[in-house]
Amino acid sequence: MGDIVFQLISFSLMFGVVAGIVFLIVSLKKRSSKLDRVEKKVDQLLEREKIAV
């Protein structure tokens, strides 16, 4: 019985580590693309401001 509990805990821990790494990579990738989009919008607004003045 103890062996089964140990295996379940070990499997859960390994799965959690892998899922955490995947989540971290995906969130960093989304953050980077979101920052790029915001930067583009700011650049467009600055260009409009230059043209308007």
Buried (B, 14 or more C-beta within 10 A) or exposed (E): EEEEEEEEEEEEEEEEEEEEEEEEEEEEEEEEEEEEEEEEEEEEEEEEEEEEE
